[in-house]
């Protein structure tokens, strides 16, 4: 199953708004999407699960997707993170 690793560059890391944007984006895809951070693996379609990770700026996340649109999902998820969730800082 495809995966990618991305580094959080936004100032606040996976705060509520960033977690919401990630989960809303993940919900657009039929593929199963997981986010791995340290020893935790969570469903990317759940805002609460993402927030529990507590990942901060400079930390790397692994995104894993499995399903019919897995490549598109990985590309979209990594792009959102690389664009700092649309935040200016």
PEURUR-V978316 format. One line per field, one symbol per residue. burial: # if it has 24 or more other ideal C-beta (glycine too) atoms within 12 Angstrom, else .. Layout:
BEGIN
burial=???
END
This chain:
BEGIN
burial=..##.#.###..###..##.###.##..#.#######....####.#.###.#.#...#.#####....#..##.###.##..##....
END
